[in-house]
Amino acid sequence: MPMDDTDKVILNRIQSNFPIEPRPFAVIADELGLDEAQVMERISRLKKEGIIRRIGANFVPGKVGFVSTLCAARVPEEKIDHFTRVVNRYPGVTHNYQRDNAFNVWFTFISRSREEIAANLARIAEETGVDTILDLPATKVFKIRAQFDL
């Protein structure tokens, strides 16, 4: 089912400043002149269609006692599916993606310490046979706000 104007208004509303309330969808519905069931149904459908990947909070790792890094791996084409399945099992991996480059699989990793990240990357290398994984921690963070006006 194609997105209509109401879907777009809901998506614009939920991207940032999601209500921290016992019934957030009721708050959104009230603001938009809809009812809670309509908002929940539309969000559920958009999630099933893959338009919404997830609804959740984003934290600044350093402010809550964690460290993060960007990783780049050189993965043979025939190992990409296995490699990404292994990587995705780690709870600190927030996302990964493929690039058209010698380092063709990139992912972010958040953990309690640099040592824990190094140990997890060693385990990933051992389990997948991919031994070229770069650990690229940020030296300076430039945060931009990703808000897509639909």
Helices and strands as residue ranges (DSSP letters): H 5-14, H 24-32, H 36-48, G 61-64, E 67-73, G 77-79, H 80-88, E 93-98, E 105-111, H 114-128, E 133-136
